[in-house]
Amino acid sequence: MGLITETSTLFKPELVTEIFNKVKGHSSLAKLCGATPIPFAGTDAFIFTMDGEACIVGEGGNKPANEAALKPVTIKPIKFIYQHRITDEFLNIADEKRLPYMRAFTDGAAKKMARALDIAGFHGVNPYDGQASGNVGDNNFDTAVVKTLTFNASTPDDDIDVAVALIQQDDGETNGIAMSAAFGAALAKMKTSTGAAIYPEYRFGGNPASFAGGIESDVNTTVSFNAGADEAIVGDFKNAFKWGYAENVKFEIITTGDPDGLGDLKRRNQICLRMEMYIGWGILDPDSFARIVNTTPFAAPEFGFEVGNTELFGVKASAMQDGLTVTDGKVTGTLKYLSTANDITNVWGKGNFIPFKLTCADWSKYESVMVGVVPSQGTGMVDIKPDNEHNGIVKIADKDIQRFKVVAKSADGKQINTQWFDLTGLHCNQQ
């Protein structure tokens, strides 16, 4: 079924600017580097690399040549979207009541777009699922920046000194630093011999505009997104990195179809609000940056996925599945169709269900373990750790779109990592 868009408008250029200005605190790159509008076709930035130094030449003396190279860096915008479903009653309310909701949606979506710039630009991943993005490729700090040093939580300011020295070796300058929450906390803990805080501005989650010496700074969870190794990125954000957005940002109210894989909108009496934005960036000189990394980041969770207990919510597991197995993160087997009235269908309706049991060698490593399918059928993510048996049930509406997701938070509550299970190998019986 095709999508029918009732409303499709372009935000005014001044509103697009406002979107990023209002959320600079949510994007380190937006805060540390000014934006430049870019055309849909992209734009090229040119970098001269010059070897040697200038020469003093006497009157009539020979003028020696210097080596120089001109390297173009293409900045091409990538489309990002953020969308959300609401009841279709929204279409019937008066404009003056609709406007505050639209402002709230715009503000929230703008924050997500700003975070997306950081997550993709720093790490080269799709913010939605944390997986490497082919659209971004190598155009990210984790891949392009080769100058790295190991994070020392007891002396993080010394780490910054070393990072700056690495950049200065290539005649680079440092005017910005993006820090993870852990890096900011490490600065906050530093004390003098008398017990006074050396960097009190970072205490209690503080996020000052600049670090000692006047270097602009920002503390942001996007730096260590998905429990990555980065703790801080130091460098010349003002000159060696550029980013921008195409000014025509589209907003849509979609009233028909299934734009997000959660079922037909009209059947559910819903509409979908969608914002689309084109954002581009380029790392002009990777040697002008250094990454301070944690060599022992929070390890990716390694949970097992098995068939749930013999009976769940009064329904036998054998009534829901046949031959359910997991190999290398891919779930295979047959899901039977539940149509009779029971404690499961009375809540979620008829359909295909996976009765699962999550296994783990050491549950004490985690503060919480959230599980669910994405996109969900309304249940969202739930914490399975408090359940001693670690059993659950998820409804599968479209096994080719949905994936089973596990989000584990470390025992200290500071790091998060994600594990996915592929459902495309399932066979779902229909009534």
PEWO-V113541 format. One record per residue. N is the residue number from 1. RES is the residue in one letter. SS is DSSP state (a for helix, b for strand, c for the rest). OMEGA is omega in whole degrees, 0 to 359 (* if undefined). D_FIRST is the distance of its C-alpha to the first C-alpha in whole Angstrom. Layout:
n=N res=RES ss=SS omega=OMEGA d_first=D_FIRST
n=N res=RES ss=SS omega=OMEGA d_first=D_FIRST
This chain:
n=1 res=M ss=c omega=180 d_first=0
n=2 res=G ss=c omega=178 d_first=4
n=3 res=L ss=c omega=176 d_first=7
n=4 res=I ss=b omega=182 d_first=9
n=5 res=T ss=b omega=178 d_first=13
n=6 res=E ss=b omega=182 d_first=15
n=7 res=T ss=b omega=175 d_first=18
n=8 res=S ss=b omega=184 d_first=19
n=9 res=T ss=b omega=176 d_first=22
n=10 res=L ss=b omega=177 d_first=25
n=11 res=F ss=c omega=175 d_first=28
n=12 res=K ss=c omega=182 d_first=31
n=13 res=P ss=a omega=180 d_first=33
n=14 res=E ss=a omega=178 d_first=36
n=15 res=L ss=a omega=177 d_first=33
n=16 res=V ss=a omega=176 d_first=32
n=17 res=T ss=a omega=180 d_first=35
n=18 res=E ss=a omega=181 d_first=36
n=19 res=I ss=a omega=181 d_first=33
n=20 res=F ss=a omega=179 d_first=35
n=21 res=N ss=a omega=184 d_first=38
n=22 res=K ss=a omega=187 d_first=37
n=23 res=V ss=c omega=180 d_first=36
n=24 res=K ss=a omega=178 d_first=39
n=25 res=G ss=a omega=180 d_first=40
n=26 res=H ss=a omega=175 d_first=37
n=27 res=S ss=c omega=178 d_first=37
n=28 res=S ss=a omega=181 d_first=40
n=29 res=L ss=a omega=178 d_first=39
n=30 res=A ss=a omega=181 d_first=39
n=31 res=K ss=a omega=186 d_first=42
n=32 res=L ss=a omega=184 d_first=44
n=33 res=C ss=c omega=179 d_first=43
n=34 res=G ss=c omega=183 d_first=42
n=35 res=A ss=b omega=175 d_first=39
n=36 res=T ss=c omega=178 d_first=39
n=37 res=P ss=c omega=181 d_first=36
n=38 res=I ss=c omega=179 d_first=34
n=39 res=P ss=c omega=179 d_first=32
n=40 res=F ss=c omega=182 d_first=29
n=41 res=A ss=c omega=181 d_first=31
n=42 res=G ss=c omega=180 d_first=33
n=43 res=T ss=b omega=179 d_first=37
n=44 res=D ss=b omega=171 d_first=40
n=45 res=A ss=b omega=184 d_first=42
n=46 res=F ss=b omega=181 d_first=46
n=47 res=I ss=b omega=173 d_first=48
n=48 res=F ss=b omega=169 d_first=52
n=49 res=T ss=b omega=186 d_first=53
n=50 res=M ss=b omega=179 d_first=57
n=51 res=D ss=c omega=179 d_first=60
n=52 res=G ss=c omega=182 d_first=64
n=53 res=E ss=c omega=176 d_first=65
n=54 res=A ss=c omega=186 d_first=67
n=55 res=C ss=c omega=172 d_first=70
n=56 res=I ss=c omega=183 d_first=73
n=57 res=V ss=c omega=177 d_first=75
n=58 res=G ss=c omega=180 d_first=78
n=59 res=E ss=c omega=180 d_first=80
n=60 res=G ss=c omega=181 d_first=79
n=61 res=G ss=c omega=177 d_first=78
n=62 res=N ss=c omega=181 d_first=75
n=63 res=K ss=c omega=184 d_first=71
n=64 res=P ss=c omega=179 d_first=69
n=65 res=A ss=c omega=173 d_first=66
n=66 res=N ss=c omega=177 d_first=63
n=67 res=E ss=c omega=176 d_first=60
n=68 res=A ss=b omega=178 d_first=57
n=69 res=A ss=b omega=179 d_first=53
n=70 res=L ss=b omega=184 d_first=50
n=71 res=K ss=b omega=177 d_first=47
n=72 res=P ss=b omega=174 d_first=43
n=73 res=V ss=b omega=183 d_first=41
n=74 res=T ss=b omega=176 d_first=37
n=75 res=I ss=b omega=184 d_first=35
n=76 res=K ss=c omega=184 d_first=32
n=77 res=P ss=c omega=177 d_first=29
n=78 res=I ss=b omega=181 d_first=26
n=79 res=K ss=b omega=173 d_first=23
n=80 res=F ss=b omega=176 d_first=23
n=81 res=I ss=b omega=169 d_first=21
n=82 res=Y ss=b omega=183 d_first=21
n=83 res=Q ss=b omega=186 d_first=19
n=84 res=H ss=b omega=178 d_first=19
n=85 res=R ss=b omega=171 d_first=18
n=86 res=I ss=b omega=179 d_first=20
n=87 res=T ss=b omega=182 d_first=20
n=88 res=D ss=a omega=173 d_first=19
n=89 res=E ss=a omega=179 d_first=22
n=90 res=F ss=a omega=183 d_first=23
n=91 res=L ss=a omega=186 d_first=21
n=92 res=N ss=a omega=182 d_first=24
n=93 res=I ss=c omega=182 d_first=27
n=94 res=A ss=c omega=182 d_first=30
n=95 res=D ss=a omega=183 d_first=29
n=96 res=E ss=a omega=177 d_first=33
n=97 res=K ss=a omega=180 d_first=31
n=98 res=R ss=a omega=185 d_first=28
n=99 res=L ss=a omega=179 d_first=30
n=100 res=P ss=a omega=178 d_first=31
n=101 res=Y ss=a omega=180 d_first=28
n=102 res=M ss=a omega=177 d_first=27
n=103 res=R ss=a omega=179 d_first=30
n=104 res=A ss=a omega=179 d_first=30
n=105 res=F ss=a omega=180 d_first=26
n=106 res=T ss=a omega=180 d_first=27
n=107 res=D ss=a omega=181 d_first=31
n=108 res=G ss=a omega=180 d_first=29
n=109 res=A ss=a omega=179 d_first=26
n=110 res=A ss=a omega=178 d_first=29
n=111 res=K ss=a omega=179 d_first=31
n=112 res=K ss=a omega=178 d_first=29
n=113 res=M ss=a omega=180 d_first=28
n=114 res=A ss=a omega=176 d_first=32
n=115 res=R ss=a omega=181 d_first=32
n=116 res=A ss=a omega=177 d_first=30
n=117 res=L ss=a omega=179 d_first=32
n=118 res=D ss=a omega=187 d_first=35
n=119 res=I ss=a omega=179 d_first=33
n=120 res=A ss=a omega=182 d_first=32
n=121 res=G ss=a omega=178 d_first=35
n=122 res=F ss=a omega=194 d_first=37
n=123 res=H ss=a omega=178 d_first=36
n=124 res=G ss=c omega=183 d_first=33
n=125 res=V ss=b omega=173 d_first=30
n=126 res=N ss=c omega=182 d_first=27
n=127 res=P ss=c omega=185 d_first=28
n=128 res=Y ss=c omega=184 d_first=25
n=129 res=D ss=c omega=178 d_first=26
n=130 res=G ss=c omega=181 d_first=29
n=131 res=Q ss=c omega=180 d_first=29
n=132 res=A ss=b omega=182 d_first=30
n=133 res=S ss=c omega=177 d_first=28
n=134 res=G ss=c omega=179 d_first=28
n=135 res=N ss=c omega=179 d_first=27
n=136 res=V ss=c omega=180 d_first=30
n=137 res=G ss=c omega=182 d_first=32
n=138 res=D ss=c omega=183 d_first=36
n=139 res=N ss=c omega=180 d_first=36
n=140 res=N ss=c omega=185 d_first=37
n=141 res=F ss=a omega=183 d_first=40
n=142 res=D ss=a omega=181 d_first=40
n=143 res=T ss=a omega=188 d_first=40
n=144 res=A ss=a omega=185 d_first=42
n=145 res=V ss=c omega=184 d_first=45
n=146 res=V ss=c omega=179 d_first=47
n=147 res=K ss=c omega=181 d_first=50
n=148 res=T ss=b omega=172 d_first=50
n=149 res=L ss=b omega=187 d_first=52
n=150 res=T ss=b omega=179 d_first=52
n=151 res=F ss=c omega=175 d_first=52
n=152 res=N ss=c omega=186 d_first=55
n=153 res=A ss=c omega=181 d_first=54
n=154 res=S ss=c omega=180 d_first=58
n=155 res=T ss=c omega=183 d_first=58
n=156 res=P ss=a omega=179 d_first=55
n=157 res=D ss=a omega=174 d_first=57
n=158 res=D ss=a omega=177 d_first=59
n=159 res=D ss=a omega=179 d_first=56
n=160 res=I ss=a omega=178 d_first=55
n=161 res=D ss=a omega=181 d_first=58
n=162 res=V ss=a omega=180 d_first=58
n=163 res=A ss=a omega=179 d_first=54
n=164 res=V ss=a omega=180 d_first=56
n=165 res=A ss=a omega=178 d_first=58
n=166 res=L ss=a omega=180 d_first=56
n=167 res=I ss=a omega=181 d_first=54
n=168 res=Q ss=a omega=178 d_first=58
n=169 res=Q ss=c omega=179 d_first=59
n=170 res=D ss=c omega=178 d_first=57
n=171 res=D ss=c omega=177 d_first=58
n=172 res=G ss=c omega=177 d_first=55
n=173 res=E ss=c omega=180 d_first=54
n=174 res=T ss=c omega=178 d_first=53
n=175 res=N ss=c omega=180 d_first=51
n=176 res=G ss=b omega=176 d_first=49
n=177 res=I ss=b omega=175 d_first=48
n=178 res=A ss=b omega=186 d_first=45
n=179 res=M ss=b omega=170 d_first=46
n=180 res=S ss=c omega=177 d_first=44
n=181 res=A ss=a omega=180 d_first=45
n=182 res=A ss=a omega=179 d_first=47
n=183 res=F ss=a omega=177 d_first=49
n=184 res=G ss=a omega=179 d_first=49
n=185 res=A ss=a omega=179 d_first=51
n=186 res=A ss=a omega=176 d_first=53
n=187 res=L ss=a omega=181 d_first=55
n=188 res=A ss=a omega=183 d_first=55
n=189 res=K ss=a omega=183 d_first=57
n=190 res=M ss=c omega=182 d_first=59
n=191 res=K ss=b omega=175 d_first=63
n=192 res=T ss=c omega=179 d_first=66
n=193 res=S ss=c omega=179 d_first=69
n=194 res=T ss=c omega=177 d_first=70
n=195 res=G ss=c omega=179 d_first=67
n=196 res=A ss=c omega=179 d_first=65
n=197 res=A ss=b omega=179 d_first=62
n=198 res=I ss=c omega=179 d_first=61
n=199 res=Y ss=c omega=184 d_first=58
n=200 res=P ss=a omega=182 d_first=58
n=201 res=E ss=a omega=179 d_first=55
n=202 res=Y ss=a omega=182 d_first=52
n=203 res=R ss=a omega=177 d_first=54
n=204 res=F ss=a omega=177 d_first=51
n=205 res=G ss=a omega=181 d_first=48
n=206 res=G ss=c omega=181 d_first=50
n=207 res=N ss=c omega=182 d_first=48
n=208 res=P ss=c omega=182 d_first=50
n=209 res=A ss=c omega=182 d_first=49
n=210 res=S ss=b omega=177 d_first=52
n=211 res=F ss=b omega=179 d_first=54
n=212 res=A ss=c omega=182 d_first=58
n=213 res=G ss=c omega=176 d_first=59
n=214 res=G ss=c omega=177 d_first=56
n=215 res=I ss=b omega=178 d_first=53
n=216 res=E ss=b omega=183 d_first=50
n=217 res=S ss=b omega=174 d_first=48
n=218 res=D ss=b omega=175 d_first=45
n=219 res=V ss=b omega=188 d_first=44
n=220 res=N ss=c omega=178 d_first=41
n=221 res=T ss=a omega=179 d_first=39
n=222 res=T ss=a omega=181 d_first=37
n=223 res=V ss=a omega=180 d_first=40
n=224 res=S ss=a omega=183 d_first=40
n=225 res=F ss=a omega=177 d_first=36
n=226 res=N ss=a omega=178 d_first=35
n=227 res=A ss=a omega=178 d_first=39
n=228 res=G ss=c omega=185 d_first=40
n=229 res=A ss=c omega=185 d_first=43
n=230 res=D ss=b omega=172 d_first=43
n=231 res=E ss=b omega=176 d_first=46
n=232 res=A ss=b omega=175 d_first=46
n=233 res=I ss=b omega=186 d_first=46
n=234 res=V ss=b omega=175 d_first=49
n=235 res=G ss=b omega=184 d_first=49
n=236 res=D ss=c omega=182 d_first=49
n=237 res=F ss=c omega=185 d_first=46
n=238 res=K ss=c omega=184 d_first=47
n=239 res=N ss=c omega=187 d_first=48
n=240 res=A ss=c omega=177 d_first=46
n=241 res=F ss=b omega=177 d_first=43
n=242 res=K ss=b omega=176 d_first=40
n=243 res=W ss=b omega=178 d_first=37
n=244 res=G ss=b omega=181 d_first=35
n=245 res=Y ss=b omega=173 d_first=32
n=246 res=A ss=c omega=191 d_first=30
n=247 res=E ss=c omega=181 d_first=30
n=248 res=N ss=c omega=178 d_first=27
n=249 res=V ss=c omega=187 d_first=25
n=250 res=K ss=b omega=172 d_first=22
n=251 res=F ss=b omega=181 d_first=21
n=252 res=E ss=b omega=165 d_first=17
n=253 res=I ss=b omega=183 d_first=16
n=254 res=I ss=b omega=187 d_first=13
n=255 res=T ss=b omega=185 d_first=12
n=256 res=T ss=b omega=178 d_first=8
n=257 res=G ss=c omega=182 d_first=6
n=258 res=D ss=c omega=188 d_first=8
n=259 res=P ss=c omega=184 d_first=10
n=260 res=D ss=c omega=178 d_first=13
n=261 res=G ss=c omega=181 d_first=12
n=262 res=L ss=c omega=178 d_first=14
n=263 res=G ss=c omega=183 d_first=11
n=264 res=D ss=c omega=183 d_first=9
n=265 res=L ss=c omega=183 d_first=11
n=266 res=K ss=c omega=179 d_first=12
n=267 res=R ss=c omega=181 d_first=13
n=268 res=R ss=c omega=182 d_first=15
n=269 res=N ss=c omega=182 d_first=16
n=270 res=Q ss=b omega=168 d_first=16
n=271 res=I ss=b omega=180 d_first=15
n=272 res=C ss=b omega=174 d_first=15
n=273 res=L ss=b omega=183 d_first=18
n=274 res=R ss=b omega=171 d_first=18
n=275 res=M ss=b omega=176 d_first=21
n=276 res=E ss=b omega=181 d_first=21
n=277 res=M ss=b omega=178 d_first=25
n=278 res=Y ss=b omega=183 d_first=26
n=279 res=I ss=b omega=178 d_first=29
n=280 res=G ss=b omega=179 d_first=32
n=281 res=W ss=b omega=177 d_first=35
n=282 res=G ss=b omega=175 d_first=38
n=283 res=I ss=b omega=188 d_first=41
n=284 res=L ss=c omega=181 d_first=44
n=285 res=D ss=c omega=181 d_first=47
n=286 res=P ss=a omega=180 d_first=46
n=287 res=D ss=a omega=178 d_first=50
n=288 res=S ss=a omega=180 d_first=50
n=289 res=F ss=b omega=174 d_first=48
n=290 res=A ss=b omega=180 d_first=49
n=291 res=R ss=b omega=173 d_first=47
n=292 res=I ss=b omega=191 d_first=49
n=293 res=V ss=b omega=175 d_first=47
n=294 res=N ss=c omega=184 d_first=48
n=295 res=T ss=c omega=178 d_first=49
n=296 res=T ss=c omega=180 d_first=48
n=297 res=P ss=c omega=178 d_first=45
n=298 res=F ss=c omega=186 d_first=43
n=299 res=A ss=c omega=176 d_first=42
n=300 res=A ss=c omega=181 d_first=39
n=301 res=P ss=c omega=179 d_first=38
n=302 res=E ss=c omega=180 d_first=39
n=303 res=F ss=c omega=174 d_first=37
n=304 res=G ss=b omega=184 d_first=37
n=305 res=F ss=b omega=184 d_first=34
n=306 res=E ss=b omega=175 d_first=36
n=307 res=V ss=b omega=182 d_first=35
n=308 res=G ss=c omega=181 d_first=36
n=309 res=N ss=c omega=184 d_first=39
n=310 res=T ss=c omega=183 d_first=39
n=311 res=E ss=b omega=179 d_first=38
n=312 res=L ss=b omega=182 d_first=36
n=313 res=F ss=c omega=177 d_first=36
n=314 res=G ss=c omega=181 d_first=37
n=315 res=V ss=b omega=180 d_first=35
n=316 res=K ss=b omega=179 d_first=36
n=317 res=A ss=a omega=180 d_first=34
n=318 res=S ss=a omega=178 d_first=35
n=319 res=A ss=a omega=182 d_first=32
n=320 res=M ss=c omega=185 d_first=29
n=321 res=Q ss=b omega=175 d_first=30
n=322 res=D ss=b omega=177 d_first=32
n=323 res=G ss=b omega=181 d_first=33
n=324 res=L ss=b omega=179 d_first=32
n=325 res=T ss=b omega=179 d_first=33
n=326 res=V ss=b omega=178 d_first=33
n=327 res=T ss=b omega=179 d_first=34
n=328 res=D ss=c omega=176 d_first=34
n=329 res=G ss=c omega=180 d_first=32
n=330 res=K ss=b omega=181 d_first=29
n=331 res=V ss=b omega=178 d_first=28
n=332 res=T ss=b omega=181 d_first=28
n=333 res=G ss=b omega=183 d_first=29
n=334 res=T ss=b omega=173 d_first=27
n=335 res=L ss=b omega=178 d_first=26
n=336 res=K ss=c omega=182 d_first=26
n=337 res=Y ss=b omega=178 d_first=24
n=338 res=L ss=b omega=181 d_first=26
n=339 res=S ss=c omega=181 d_first=26
n=340 res=T ss=c omega=179 d_first=29
n=341 res=A ss=c omega=176 d_first=30
n=342 res=N ss=c omega=184 d_first=32
n=343 res=D ss=c omega=179 d_first=33
n=344 res=I ss=c omega=182 d_first=29
n=345 res=T ss=a omega=178 d_first=27
n=346 res=N ss=a omega=180 d_first=29
n=347 res=V ss=a omega=187 d_first=28
n=348 res=W ss=a omega=183 d_first=24
n=349 res=G ss=c omega=180 d_first=23
n=350 res=K ss=c omega=177 d_first=23
n=351 res=G ss=b omega=180 d_first=21
n=352 res=N ss=b omega=183 d_first=22
n=353 res=F ss=b omega=174 d_first=25
n=354 res=I ss=b omega=171 d_first=27
n=355 res=P ss=b omega=188 d_first=31
n=356 res=F ss=b omega=172 d_first=33
n=357 res=K ss=b omega=179 d_first=36
n=358 res=L ss=b omega=180 d_first=36
n=359 res=T ss=b omega=181 d_first=40
n=360 res=C ss=c omega=182 d_first=42
n=361 res=A ss=c omega=183 d_first=45
n=362 res=D ss=c omega=181 d_first=46
n=363 res=W ss=a omega=182 d_first=44
n=364 res=S ss=a omega=179 d_first=47
n=365 res=K ss=a omega=189 d_first=46
n=366 res=Y ss=b omega=174 d_first=43
n=367 res=E ss=b omega=178 d_first=43
n=368 res=S ss=b omega=177 d_first=39
n=369 res=V ss=b omega=182 d_first=37
n=370 res=M ss=b omega=181 d_first=33
n=371 res=V ss=b omega=177 d_first=31
n=372 res=G ss=b omega=176 d_first=27
n=373 res=V ss=b omega=180 d_first=24
n=374 res=V ss=b omega=354 d_first=21
n=375 res=P ss=c omega=181 d_first=19
n=376 res=S ss=c omega=176 d_first=21
n=377 res=Q ss=c omega=175 d_first=20
n=378 res=G ss=c omega=182 d_first=22
n=379 res=T ss=c omega=180 d_first=25
n=380 res=G ss=c omega=180 d_first=26
n=381 res=M ss=c omega=179 d_first=29
n=382 res=V ss=b omega=180 d_first=32
n=383 res=D ss=b omega=183 d_first=35
n=384 res=I ss=c omega=184 d_first=36
n=385 res=K ss=c omega=181 d_first=40
n=386 res=P ss=c omega=178 d_first=42
n=387 res=D ss=c omega=183 d_first=41
n=388 res=N ss=c omega=180 d_first=44
n=389 res=E ss=c omega=179 d_first=42
n=390 res=H ss=c omega=178 d_first=39
n=391 res=N ss=b omega=176 d_first=36
n=392 res=G ss=b omega=179 d_first=33
n=393 res=I ss=b omega=173 d_first=30
n=394 res=V ss=b omega=179 d_first=26
n=395 res=K ss=b omega=181 d_first=23
n=396 res=I ss=b omega=179 d_first=20
n=397 res=A ss=c omega=179 d_first=17
n=398 res=D ss=c omega=186 d_first=15
n=399 res=K ss=c omega=179 d_first=19
n=400 res=D ss=c omega=179 d_first=17
n=401 res=I ss=c omega=185 d_first=16
n=402 res=Q ss=c omega=172 d_first=19
n=403 res=R ss=b omega=177 d_first=23
n=404 res=F ss=b omega=187 d_first=26
n=405 res=K ss=b omega=175 d_first=28
n=406 res=V ss=b omega=179 d_first=31
n=407 res=V ss=b omega=183 d_first=33
n=408 res=A ss=b omega=176 d_first=37
n=409 res=K ss=b omega=183 d_first=39
n=410 res=S ss=b omega=184 d_first=43
n=411 res=A ss=c omega=179 d_first=46
n=412 res=D ss=c omega=177 d_first=47
n=413 res=G ss=c omega=187 d_first=44
n=414 res=K ss=c omega=185 d_first=44
n=415 res=Q ss=c omega=182 d_first=41
n=416 res=I ss=b omega=173 d_first=38
n=417 res=N ss=b omega=190 d_first=36
n=418 res=T ss=b omega=175 d_first=33
n=419 res=Q ss=b omega=182 d_first=32
n=420 res=W ss=b omega=173 d_first=29
n=421 res=F ss=b omega=182 d_first=28
n=422 res=D ss=b omega=182 d_first=25
n=423 res=L ss=c omega=186 d_first=23
n=424 res=T ss=c omega=181 d_first=22
n=425 res=G ss=c omega=179 d_first=25
n=426 res=L ss=b omega=169 d_first=24
n=427 res=H ss=b omega=183 d_first=23
n=428 res=C ss=b omega=175 d_first=21
n=429 res=N ss=c omega=176 d_first=22
n=430 res=Q ss=c omega=182 d_first=20
n=431 res=Q ss=c omega=* d_first=22
